[in-house]
Amino acid sequence: MNSKHFLALLAMLSCTPLFADTVKVDNAWARATAPGEPVAGAFMDLVADTDLTLVSATSTASKSVELHTMAMDKGVMIMRQVKKISLPKGKTVNLQPGGLHIMLIDLNAPLQADQKTQVTLTVKNRKGKTSEVVVEVPVRAMTEMAGHHH
């Protein structure tokens, strides 16, 4: 194979998605934290192009990451870990304060406003095949969050 054919093949492959199952991520953000605060929430809107399940996440910002839900129970806010979050085809799933979200646990350092952190989402399709989606998550100051949609 000559170099022209190789470059043409390489160009075609770079335009072909490695996974047919993809997730579009919009409105990603995380809460800035105070020094010594061990946890932070990460939020985003997810739309899958086929039925997928978010099964886990990791982050460069923390030692562990959990998928969580938050709800009111008799006037008390209860936060619980969930094993997975369903991502139905074409439907927007909002990970947001007061609902489903990602918890960054045992932070390596405080999250500072106007910086970014990386979160890697692991999704699984119906056949059990997993793929990863890397998300650059901007960190917002507490004052910026007051006007964010919920």
N, C-alpha and C positions, 0 to 999 in steps of 0.2 A: 504494500500500500504506500503510495507516495504521500508526501507531506500535505499536498492540497486535499487529497481524499481524507486523510486523517483529520485535518482541521475542519473539514465539512462535517465529518461524523461527530467530532467533538462538539461543534456548534449545535447540531441536531440534538445530541444527548443533553446538552445543558438547557435546552428549551423543553425537555420532556420531564414532567414531574416524576420524582422517584416513588412517590406514594400517590395513589389516586385519591386517597382519603385525606382531605385537608380541612383545616380549621382557620377561618378568618378571625383575627383578633383586632378589636377596636377599643378605644377609650381606656387603655391600660393605665393604671396608676397605683401607687402605694402611698401609705401614710408616712410622713416624716415622724421620727421618734425622738424622744428626749434621751439624753445620756443615761445609760443604765437600764433603759426599757428593754426587756428581753424579747418582745414579740412585735410584729407589725402585720397589718392586713394588706393584701394585694387584691386589686379589683380589675375587672375587664368585661367586655362583651364578647361572647364567642358564638360563631355561626359555622356549623359543619356542613360540608357538601354531601354528606351521607350520614346515616345514623352512626354516631360514635359515642364512646363513653370516656370521659376524663377519669383516669384511674389513679394518677399521682402527679406530683410536681416536685421539682428541686429548685434550689436557688443558690447563686453565688453569695447571697447576703446572709444566709443562715445555715445552721447545722442540720436542721430538718424543716420539712414543709408538710402541712396537713391541709386537706380539703375540709371545710367547715360549713356549717349552717348556723344561723342565729335566728331565734324566734322569741316572741313574748309568751310566757306561760304564767297566767295569774298575776300579771303586772311585773314579772321578773324576766329580764333578758337572759335567755339560756343559749349558750354556744356549745355545739356538739360536733365532733369529728364525723365525717361521712366517708364511706369507703369509695364512693364513685359519684360522678355527676353525669347524668344523661345529657347528650347533645343531639337532640332530634334533628334530622335533616332539614336545613333551611330555616330553622327557628332560632331566634336570638336568645341565648341563655345569658342572663346578666349576673355576673359575680359582683356583688355590691354590698356596701355597709348595711347591716340589718337583715341580710339574707345569706345566700350562698357566697362564699369567698375563699380565698387562699390565705392561710396563716403561715407566716415566716416565723419559725420558732428558734430560740437561742441564737439571736442575731450575732454576727461576727463583729459588727460595729453599728453605731446608730445610723439610721437612714436619714440622710440630710436632703432638705429641699433643693430642687434644681439639679440633683444628680440622677443617675439611672442605675437600676439594678437588673440583673438578668433572672428570669424565671423560665424554666423548661417544663412544659406540660407534656405528659405522656398520655396519649389517647389510644383506645383500642377499638377495632372495628368488629363487626358481627362474627367474623371468622377467627377472632382472637389475635390478629396481627396488630402489633403496637407500632406507633411512630411518635416522634417527638416534634414539638413546636417550640422554638426558642423565641421568647418575647423580651424585648427591651422595655422595662417598666420605669417610666418617669416617677420620681418621688415628689410629692406635693406637700407644701407647707400646710399646717393646720388651718390657717386663714383661708387658703384656696379651696378647702373642702366644703366650706359652708354653702357655696353655690352649686356644688356638683349635683347632678341628677341622681335621684334615688328611686 
